[in-house]
């Protein structure tokens, strides 16, 4: 089992920035991948970014160049730095983690990001 605690969501103006955080209850040594998804009202949940145990990161085309995923191994925490925010970035952002040796994904409770124009 893994508990994930997210924070950092807020209301921000177009062009602004936010840093989302997600702290995992397990040691980083047991974690395989960490990532972020988002879900806008009336839309399906979509993948945003991910980082694996080797530190390799990947991004959805819609956020590439604006968002940066990183992790702090000592804190078992993954971050999502969001810059140049657009109204279409408005969504609930969910953190997800998979453990080594398992395909099961664990999810956080979500944090709301609202970009106002």
Secondary structure, DSSP 4 states (H G I P E B T S, - for coil): ---EEEE---EEETT--EEEEEEESS-GGGEEEEEEEEE-TTS--EEEEEEETT--EEE-TTTTTTEEEEEEGGGTEEEEEE-S--GGG-EEEEEEEEETT---EEE---EEEEEE-
